[in-house]
Amino acid sequence: ACFRLLCSLLLPALFLSGILCICLVVLLWGVRLWIQRKKQLSSAGRDGKRPLLVAFFHPYCNAGGGGERVLWCAIRTLQKKYRNVTCVVYTGDRDATGEQIVEGAFRRFNIKLIHPVKFVFLKKRFLVEASLYPHFTLLGQSLGSVFLGWEALLKCVPDIYIDSMGYAFTIPLFKYLGGCRVGCYVHYPTISTDMLSVVRNQDTRFNNATFIASSPLFSRFKLAYYYFFAFMYGLVGSCSDVVMVNSSWTLNHILSLWRTGACTSVVYPPCDVQTFLDIPLEVVKSTSEYSIVSVSQFRPEKDHPLQIRAFAKLLKERVGQQPSLKLILIGGCRNQQDEERVNNLKCLCEELGVSDDVVFRINIPFEELKRHLAEATIGLHTMWNEHFGIGVVECMAAGTVILAHNSGGPKLDIVLPHEGHVTGFLAEDEDSYAETMAYIFSLSPEKRLEIRENARRSVHRFSDQHFEDTFLLSVEPLFK
């Protein structure tokens, strides 16, 4: 009797599910047709000819970081190559005009665009703010990006869509509803096998709170959540027609999650190598004061506290020694949270008694950045598993002795021996950073010069020209 009851309920349930699926498919197909119709009506130019619209999804295009440099170089590259292309940028930077954003790109990165860019300003960027989701942040931001992507799609339907900021959940939206050819440039996988191992091993990190790391139950729950998210992330990423990644480290993670080997390639981000190579290499930079410079946005994963603690340890070991040392922290602040982070760093400096020896330079012009790098002895980088590290390359090109984290892009792609010669140094914790900085200062000026020259020779593979060549080769299938 129970079996017959189950069968009698199962058949209507299956029938109803089938009807709902058919209705959903019809609805989505209708939406796609409506969007295509909308595109045809709005795309003709003054001469009746239709330009090819290439849209970049970059909600924080005015942030001034390495990802933004990739964006503007990519747009300039397409403008050089294709005459019939109009570039569109979806952005949430409504506090600036399009002219101000383009001017900011020139001021910060020395990038001048050939043709105007069309900006589509989005109102719902708050949906991808991490602060909106104190729990299940990855899932919340990813679902938020779908709604933000929907707003973007309704405002402008492109022919080619490129996610240049890591919002992979928008890719199927533009491919299947927008009917676009889709590509992406991945700076950093939203989730990685490293993140899974952090939770699995119950390690405390900036993205794994102590109360979770200390609880086996919470850790198991978070691990299950991460595995579910990794599956969904792989699903949406696999929809891409073209995938570009910025380093070997990112490539390994994307291939394991997305399974897109045939259409995935490494495109090193463009570093303004030539501008920094113009800085003359001197045997002795300064006799009165040595400076250590860090170049990175004030975000938690950049681990500025490690830099300050290692510097404080170095100063403690060098009491009474000359010349004196200065730590200069250069970076961009995107929002109030970043500004609060800077204030916390200043408090840490006071706590460690190094306030007079640490200088903060926030959102500075390009020329000032160049001057600080020209004067610095050591370039410092502390992010664990940095996906690439444009700041690391810039420091090497400018002639500093680089000291980067022994992981990610710096370890796999950048701070490598050049023709068998040392190009820089790697460290992992407070002690090893302090010890390595002390070692670098103990070297003779001639030995430091040799390392700096090796580093300079090694960074030509990260030039703007190399980026342009590999980027065009990668996106070519989207233009066929």
C-alpha positions as CSV (number, residue, x, y, z in Angstrom):
1,A,0.0,0.0,0.0
2,C,2.8,2.4,0.9
3,F,4.6,1.5,-2.3
4,R,1.5,2.3,-4.4
5,L,1.0,5.5,-2.5
6,L,4.6,6.6,-3.3
7,C,4.1,5.7,-6.9
8,S,0.9,7.6,-7.1
9,L,2.7,10.7,-5.6
10,L,5.9,10.3,-7.6
11,L,4.3,10.3,-11.1
12,P,2.5,13.7,-10.6
13,A,5.6,15.1,-9.0
14,L,7.8,14.1,-11.9
15,F,5.1,15.4,-14.3
16,L,4.9,18.8,-12.4
17,S,8.8,19.0,-12.3
18,G,8.9,18.4,-16.1
19,I,6.3,21.1,-16.7
20,L,8.2,23.6,-14.5
21,C,11.5,22.8,-16.3
22,I,9.8,23.4,-19.7
23,C,8.3,26.7,-18.4
24,L,11.8,27.8,-17.1
25,V,13.5,26.9,-20.5
26,V,10.8,28.8,-22.4
27,L,11.0,31.8,-20.0
28,L,14.8,31.9,-20.4
29,W,14.6,31.6,-24.1
30,G,12.1,34.4,-24.2
31,V,14.3,36.6,-22.1
32,R,17.2,35.8,-24.5
33,L,15.2,36.7,-27.6
34,W,14.0,40.0,-25.9
35,I,17.6,40.9,-25.0
36,Q,18.7,40.1,-28.6
37,R,16.0,42.3,-29.9
38,K,17.0,45.1,-27.5
39,K,20.6,44.8,-28.8
40,Q,19.6,45.0,-32.4
41,L,17.5,48.2,-31.8
42,S,20.2,50.0,-29.9
43,S,23.5,49.0,-31.7
44,A,23.4,50.8,-35.0
45,G,25.8,53.7,-35.4
46,R,25.3,57.1,-37.1
47,D,26.4,55.7,-40.5
48,G,24.1,52.7,-40.1
49,K,27.1,50.4,-39.5
50,R,27.2,48.4,-36.3
51,P,30.4,48.6,-34.2
52,L,31.6,45.6,-32.4
53,L,31.0,46.1,-28.7
54,V,33.6,44.6,-26.4
55,A,32.5,45.0,-22.7
56,F,34.7,44.6,-19.7
57,F,33.0,43.9,-16.3
58,H,35.1,45.8,-13.8
59,P,33.0,47.3,-11.0
60,Y,36.0,48.9,-9.4
61,C,37.8,50.3,-12.5
62,N,38.9,53.4,-10.6
63,A,40.7,51.5,-7.8
64,G,44.2,52.0,-9.0
65,G,45.5,48.5,-8.4
66,G,47.3,45.9,-10.6
67,G,44.0,44.6,-11.9
68,E,43.1,48.0,-13.2
69,R,46.4,48.3,-15.0
70,V,45.5,45.1,-16.8
71,L,42.1,46.5,-17.8
72,W,43.4,49.7,-19.3
73,C,46.3,48.0,-21.1
74,A,43.8,45.4,-22.5
75,I,41.5,48.2,-23.8
76,R,44.4,50.1,-25.3
77,T,45.6,46.9,-27.0
78,L,42.2,46.2,-28.6
79,Q,42.0,49.9,-29.8
80,K,45.4,49.5,-31.5
81,K,44.4,46.2,-33.2
82,Y,40.8,46.6,-34.1
83,R,39.3,49.7,-35.8
84,N,35.7,48.7,-35.6
85,V,35.7,48.0,-31.9
86,T,34.0,50.1,-29.2
87,C,35.1,49.3,-25.7
88,V,32.6,49.4,-22.9
89,V,33.4,49.3,-19.1
90,Y,30.8,48.3,-16.6
91,T,31.7,50.1,-13.4
92,G,30.1,51.0,-10.1
93,D,32.4,54.1,-9.7
94,R,29.5,56.6,-9.8
95,D,31.5,59.2,-7.8
96,A,33.6,59.9,-10.8
97,T,32.9,60.8,-14.5
98,G,34.2,58.8,-17.4
99,E,36.7,61.5,-18.2
100,Q,38.0,61.5,-14.6
101,I,38.4,57.7,-14.6
102,V,40.4,57.8,-17.9
103,E,42.5,60.7,-16.5
104,G,43.2,58.7,-13.4
105,A,44.4,55.7,-15.5
106,F,46.9,58.0,-17.2
107,R,48.0,59.6,-14.0
108,R,48.4,56.4,-12.1
109,F,49.6,54.0,-14.8
110,N,50.9,56.2,-17.6
111,I,48.4,54.6,-20.0
112,K,46.9,56.8,-22.6
113,L,43.9,55.4,-24.5
114,I,43.7,55.9,-28.3
115,H,39.9,56.2,-28.5
116,P,37.1,57.1,-26.1
117,V,35.6,54.4,-23.9
118,K,31.9,54.0,-23.1
119,F,31.2,53.7,-19.4
120,V,28.1,52.0,-18.1
121,F,27.6,53.1,-14.5
122,L,25.9,50.5,-12.3
123,K,23.8,51.3,-9.2
124,K,23.9,47.9,-7.5
125,R,27.7,47.6,-6.8
126,F,26.9,47.4,-3.1
127,L,25.7,43.8,-3.8
128,V,29.3,42.7,-4.3
129,E,30.7,44.4,-1.2
130,A,32.2,41.9,1.2
131,S,30.9,44.0,4.2
132,L,27.3,43.1,3.1
133,Y,27.9,39.4,3.8
134,P,29.6,38.9,7.3
135,H,28.9,35.2,6.8
136,F,29.0,33.0,3.6
137,T,30.9,35.9,2.0
138,L,32.0,34.1,-1.1
139,L,28.5,32.8,-1.9
140,G,26.9,36.2,-1.1
141,Q,29.3,38.2,-3.3
142,S,28.9,35.7,-6.1
143,L,25.1,35.8,-6.1
144,G,25.3,39.6,-5.7
145,S,27.5,39.7,-8.9
146,V,24.8,37.9,-10.8
147,F,22.3,40.7,-10.0
148,L,24.9,43.3,-10.8
149,G,25.6,41.5,-14.1
150,W,21.9,41.5,-14.9
151,E,21.8,45.3,-14.4
152,A,24.8,45.6,-16.7
153,L,23.3,43.3,-19.3
154,L,20.0,45.3,-19.4
155,K,21.9,48.6,-19.8
156,C,24.2,47.4,-22.6
157,V,24.3,44.1,-24.5
158,P,27.8,43.6,-26.0
159,D,29.0,41.2,-28.7
160,I,32.0,40.1,-26.6
161,Y,32.0,40.0,-22.8
162,I,35.2,39.9,-20.8
163,D,35.1,39.5,-17.0
164,S,38.3,41.3,-16.0
165,M,37.8,41.3,-12.2
166,G,37.0,37.8,-11.2
167,Y,33.2,37.7,-11.1
168,A,32.9,34.3,-12.8
169,F,29.2,33.9,-11.9
170,T,28.3,36.6,-14.5
171,I,29.8,34.5,-17.4
172,P,26.8,32.2,-18.0
173,L,24.5,35.1,-17.7
174,F,26.1,37.0,-20.7
175,K,26.7,33.8,-22.6
176,Y,23.3,32.2,-22.5
177,L,21.0,35.1,-22.0
178,G,23.1,37.8,-23.7
179,G,24.2,35.6,-26.5
180,C,27.7,36.9,-26.2
181,R,31.1,35.4,-26.8
182,V,32.6,35.3,-23.4
183,G,36.1,35.4,-22.0
184,C,37.7,36.2,-18.6
185,Y,41.0,37.3,-17.2
186,V,41.5,35.6,-13.8
187,H,43.8,37.5,-11.4
188,Y,43.0,35.2,-8.5
189,P,40.6,32.2,-8.2
190,T,37.6,33.0,-6.0
191,I,38.3,29.8,-4.2
192,S,41.4,27.6,-4.4
193,T,42.7,24.3,-3.2
194,D,44.9,26.3,-0.8
195,M,41.8,27.8,0.8
196,L,40.4,24.3,1.2
197,S,43.6,23.1,2.8
198,V,43.6,26.0,5.3
199,V,40.1,25.0,6.5
200,R,40.9,21.3,6.4
201,N,44.1,21.8,8.5
202,Q,42.2,24.2,10.8
203,D,44.7,27.0,10.2
204,T,43.9,30.6,11.3
205,R,44.1,33.1,8.4
206,F,42.5,36.4,7.6
207,N,39.7,34.5,5.8
208,N,39.4,31.7,8.4
209,A,38.5,33.0,11.8
210,T,40.0,31.6,15.0
211,F,36.6,30.3,16.3
212,I,36.2,28.3,13.2
213,A,39.8,27.0,13.1
214,S,39.6,25.9,16.7
215,S,36.3,23.9,16.2
216,P,36.3,20.6,14.3
217,L,32.5,20.9,13.8
218,F,32.6,24.4,12.4
219,S,35.7,23.4,10.2
220,R,33.8,20.4,8.8
221,F,30.8,22.6,8.0
222,K,32.9,25.3,6.4
223,L,34.8,22.6,4.4
224,A,31.5,21.2,3.0
225,Y,30.4,24.8,2.1
226,Y,33.8,25.4,0.4
227,Y,33.5,22.2,-1.6
228,F,30.0,23.1,-2.7
229,F,31.1,26.6,-3.7
230,A,34.2,25.2,-5.6
231,F,31.8,22.9,-7.6
232,M,29.6,25.8,-8.5
233,Y,32.6,28.0,-9.3
234,G,34.0,25.3,-11.6
235,L,30.6,25.0,-13.3
236,V,30.2,28.7,-14.2
237,G,33.9,29.1,-15.1
238,S,33.7,26.2,-17.6
239,C,31.2,28.3,-19.6
240,S,34.1,30.6,-20.8
241,D,35.1,30.5,-24.4
242,V,38.5,32.0,-23.6
243,V,40.3,32.0,-20.2
244,M,43.4,34.0,-19.4
245,V,45.2,33.6,-16.1
246,N,48.0,35.9,-14.8
247,S,50.5,33.3,-13.5
248,S,51.5,29.7,-13.2
249,W,50.0,29.5,-9.7
250,T,46.6,30.7,-10.9
251,L,46.8,28.4,-13.9
252,N,47.2,25.3,-11.8
253,H,44.1,26.2,-9.6
254,I,41.9,27.2,-12.6
255,L,42.7,24.0,-14.5
256,S,41.8,21.9,-11.5
257,L,38.6,23.7,-10.8
258,W,37.3,24.7,-14.3
259,R,38.7,21.9,-16.5
260,T,39.2,24.4,-19.4
261,G,42.6,23.3,-20.5
262,A,42.0,23.8,-24.3
263,C,41.0,27.5,-24.0
264,T,43.2,28.5,-21.1
265,S,46.5,30.4,-21.4
266,V,48.9,32.3,-19.1
267,V,49.0,36.1,-20.0
268,Y,51.3,37.8,-17.6
269,P,49.9,41.1,-16.5
270,P,51.5,44.2,-18.1
271,C,54.1,45.9,-15.9
272,D,55.4,49.3,-16.8
273,V,58.9,47.9,-17.0
274,Q,60.3,50.4,-19.4
275,T,59.4,53.4,-17.2
276,F,61.2,51.9,-14.3
277,L,64.2,50.7,-16.3
278,D,64.8,54.4,-17.1
279,I,65.9,54.8,-13.5
280,P,69.8,54.7,-13.4
281,L,71.4,52.0,-11.3
282,E,73.9,53.5,-8.9
283,V,76.3,51.4,-6.8
284,V,75.4,53.3,-3.6
285,K,71.9,54.8,-3.4
286,S,72.2,56.8,-0.2
287,T,74.7,57.0,2.6
288,S,72.6,58.8,5.2
289,E,69.4,56.6,5.1
290,Y,68.3,53.3,3.6
291,S,64.7,52.9,2.7
292,I,62.6,49.8,2.4
293,V,59.5,50.2,0.1
294,S,56.3,48.2,-0.1
295,V,54.0,48.7,-3.1
296,S,50.5,47.1,-2.7
297,Q,46.9,48.1,-2.0
298,F,45.9,48.2,1.7
299,R,43.9,45.0,1.7
300,P,44.0,42.3,4.5
301,E,45.6,39.6,2.3
302,K,48.6,41.9,1.6
303,D,49.7,41.3,5.2
304,H,51.1,44.8,6.0
305,P,51.3,43.9,9.7
306,L,53.9,41.3,8.9
307,Q,56.0,44.0,7.2
308,I,55.8,46.3,10.2
309,R,56.6,43.5,12.7
310,A,59.6,42.3,10.7
311,F,60.8,45.8,10.3
312,A,60.5,46.5,14.0
313,K,62.5,43.3,14.7
314,L,65.2,44.4,12.2
315,L,65.4,47.8,13.9
316,K,65.8,46.1,17.3
317,E,68.7,44.1,16.1
318,R,70.4,47.1,14.5
319,V,70.3,49.5,17.5
320,G,73.0,52.1,17.1
321,Q,74.0,51.0,13.6
322,Q,74.2,53.5,10.7
323,P,72.7,54.4,8.3
324,S,69.2,54.7,9.7
325,L,66.3,52.8,8.1
326,K,62.8,53.9,6.9
327,L,59.9,51.7,5.9
328,I,57.7,53.3,3.3
329,L,54.3,51.7,2.7
330,I,52.8,52.8,-0.7
331,G,49.3,51.7,-1.7
332,G,45.8,52.5,-2.7
333,C,42.8,52.9,-0.5
334,R,39.6,51.8,-2.2
335,N,37.1,52.5,0.6
336,Q,36.5,53.3,4.2
337,Q,37.5,49.7,5.3
338,D,40.9,50.2,3.7
339,E,41.3,53.6,5.5
340,E,40.4,51.9,8.8
341,R,43.0,49.3,8.0
342,V,45.7,52.0,7.5
343,N,44.7,53.5,10.9
344,N,45.1,50.1,12.5
345,L,48.5,49.8,10.9
346,K,49.5,53.2,12.3
347,C,48.4,52.0,15.8
348,L,50.5,48.9,15.4
349,C,53.5,51.1,14.5
350,E,52.9,53.1,17.8
351,E,52.6,49.9,19.7
352,L,55.9,48.6,18.4
353,G,57.6,52.0,18.8
354,V,58.4,52.4,15.1
355,S,56.0,55.3,14.2
356,D,58.9,57.7,13.4
357,D,60.5,55.1,11.1
358,V,57.4,54.1,9.1
359,V,55.9,56.4,6.4
360,F,52.5,55.8,4.7
361,R,52.0,57.2,1.2
362,I,48.4,56.6,0.0
363,N,47.0,57.0,-3.5
364,I,50.1,58.8,-4.7
365,P,50.8,59.9,-8.3
366,F,53.0,57.7,-10.5
367,E,56.0,60.0,-10.5
368,E,56.1,60.0,-6.7
369,L,55.9,56.2,-6.7
370,K,58.8,56.1,-9.2
371,R,60.9,58.5,-7.0
372,H,60.4,56.3,-3.9
373,L,61.4,53.2,-5.8
374,A,64.5,54.9,-7.3
375,E,65.7,55.8,-3.8
376,A,64.9,52.5,-2.1
377,T,67.4,49.7,-1.3
378,I,64.9,46.9,-0.6
379,G,61.5,46.2,-2.2
380,L,59.2,44.4,0.2
381,H,56.2,42.1,-0.4
382,T,54.5,39.8,2.1
383,M,51.3,38.4,0.7
384,W,50.9,34.6,1.1
385,N,50.1,33.0,-2.3
386,E,50.1,36.3,-4.2
387,H,48.5,35.4,-7.6
388,F,51.2,37.3,-9.5
389,G,52.7,40.4,-8.0
390,I,53.0,43.5,-10.3
391,G,54.5,45.4,-7.4
392,V,57.3,42.8,-7.1
393,V,58.1,43.2,-10.8
394,E,58.1,47.0,-10.5
395,C,60.5,46.9,-7.6
396,M,62.9,44.7,-9.5
397,A,62.7,46.9,-12.6
398,A,63.3,50.0,-10.6
399,G,66.5,48.6,-9.2
400,T,65.6,47.6,-5.6
401,V,66.6,44.3,-4.1
402,I,63.3,42.4,-3.9
403,L,62.3,40.4,-0.8
404,A,59.0,38.7,-1.5
405,H,56.9,35.9,0.0
406,N,58.0,32.4,-0.7
407,S,54.8,31.3,-2.4
408,G,52.5,32.0,-5.4
409,G,53.5,34.1,-8.4
410,P,56.7,35.5,-6.8
411,K,58.0,32.0,-6.1
412,L,56.8,30.3,-9.4
413,D,57.2,33.1,-12.0
414,I,59.0,36.2,-10.9
415,V,61.9,35.8,-8.3
416,L,63.6,33.1,-10.3
417,P,67.3,32.8,-11.2
418,H,68.2,34.6,-14.4
419,E,70.8,32.7,-16.4
420,G,71.8,31.0,-13.2
421,H,72.2,34.3,-11.2
422,V,70.3,35.5,-8.1
423,T,67.5,38.1,-8.9
424,G,66.1,38.5,-5.4
425,F,65.1,36.8,-2.1
426,L,62.1,35.0,-0.6
427,A,61.0,34.7,3.0
428,E,57.9,33.4,4.9
429,D,57.6,34.7,8.4
430,E,58.6,37.6,10.7
431,D,62.0,36.1,11.6
432,S,63.0,35.1,8.1
433,Y,62.0,38.5,6.7
434,A,64.0,40.4,9.4
435,E,67.0,38.1,8.9
436,T,67.0,38.4,5.1
437,M,66.7,42.2,5.2
438,A,69.7,42.3,7.6
439,Y,71.6,40.0,5.2
440,I,70.8,42.3,2.2
441,F,72.0,45.3,4.1
442,S,75.2,43.4,5.0
443,L,76.1,42.8,1.4
444,S,78.6,45.1,-0.3
445,P,77.1,47.8,-2.6
446,E,78.8,46.0,-5.5
447,K,77.1,42.7,-4.7
448,R,73.7,44.4,-4.3
449,L,74.3,46.1,-7.7
450,E,74.9,42.7,-9.3
451,I,71.6,41.3,-7.9
452,R,69.7,44.4,-9.1
453,E,71.2,44.1,-12.6
454,N,70.2,40.4,-12.8
455,A,66.7,41.3,-11.7
456,R,66.3,44.0,-14.3
457,R,67.4,41.7,-17.1
458,S,64.9,39.1,-15.9
459,V,61.7,41.3,-16.0
460,H,61.6,42.1,-19.8
461,R,59.1,39.1,-20.0
462,F,56.6,41.2,-18.0
463,S,56.6,44.2,-20.3
464,D,53.6,46.0,-21.8
465,Q,54.6,44.7,-25.3
466,H,54.7,41.1,-24.1
467,F,51.3,41.5,-22.6
468,E,49.9,42.9,-25.8
469,D,51.2,40.1,-27.9
470,T,49.9,37.3,-25.6
471,F,46.6,39.0,-24.9
472,L,45.8,39.4,-28.6
473,L,46.7,35.8,-29.3
474,S,44.5,34.6,-26.4
475,V,41.4,36.7,-27.3
476,E,41.6,36.1,-31.1
477,P,39.0,33.3,-31.0
478,L,36.4,35.8,-29.6
479,F,36.8,37.9,-32.7
480,K,36.3,35.2,-35.3
